[in-house]
Amino acid sequence: MDNLNSRPILVTGAHRTGTTWVGKMLAANPQTAYISEPLNVLHRPGVLRAKVQHWYTYVRNENEDCYLGAFRELLAFRYHLWDEIKSLRSRKDFLRMGRDFSIFLGGRVLRQRALLKDPFAVFSLPWFIEQFNCEIVVTVRHPAAFASSLKRLNWPFDFADLLDQPLLMRDHLEFYRKDMQAIAKDDIVGQAALLWTMVYRVVHADRERIPSIRVVRHEDLSLDPIVGYQTLYGELGLEFTPRVQRTILNSSSSENPTELSRKKVHSVKLDSRANLDNWKRRLSSEEIARIHAITGEVAHLYYPEASWA
């Protein structure tokens, strides 16, 4: 397979904003090889040789020595089989090794474009562009929908992962230090609102300096998946085939559930339109007002005031 455009693609954005859906829909074309979350602190050693200590690790030239070589190997589809074998602890690990090895082998043999889906890379966009010439797709989801998803799953966020990164604090988040330190460990809605604000404030600043960064709203893709993805495919130089269209329709059909089971939180088969307003049922009016107040300084850059009604 000989691609005219061989630039890696990075799909990122805060977790629970549709990065998996967008990544897998872009990977419906065999031009791409889908690699999931190398910057996840629980990533497999066969995929990325470097250790990742923090959620939302911030990489820039000052600390890239830990990551530059490892990502070069990853983007060349070099799978570290022996490292993975030594780490195996379960049947699930073994099956994942088989899947990942096949992806890397196929990527190398078929000369596919690497497609990284990784929400935890969202603070490091300039580095991925400068070092690897990545094309960037950032997903954004309404802050109330994001908060409601984390509330439903009971997924708290420990801001120590951000506070313990001096470079990230210095460059982007020092303004929010006291807010992060003050928020309660069990305040999932407040945590979500604050995290959303910080992530998308940084994304906006990066995009001001690097206009080639693409931002796609989860709601727009959900309302008209075919048009939305066809546009994205064109911008990325991917071929939008009948097979791709069928995959997208299958993932967003009205015959799919309107809400995913908690046991299938990473599934991409959902009634995309019906899912849009779930947050209005999950959150109280007080919670919505609080999220609006916390995120307002940034939310207006992505969503009009009417979207809160």
PyMOL commands that set and color helices and strands:
alter all, ss='L'
color gray80, all
select helices_A, chain A and resi 19-26+64-66+68-75+81-87+91-109+119-132+143-153+160-163+166-182+188-209+218-223+225-236+242-252+262-264+274-282+285-299+305-308
alter helices_A, ss='H'
color red, helices_A
select strands_A, chain A and resi 9-12+32-36+113-117+135-140+214-217
alter strands_A, ss='S'
color yellow, strands_A
deselect
rebuild
show_as cartoon
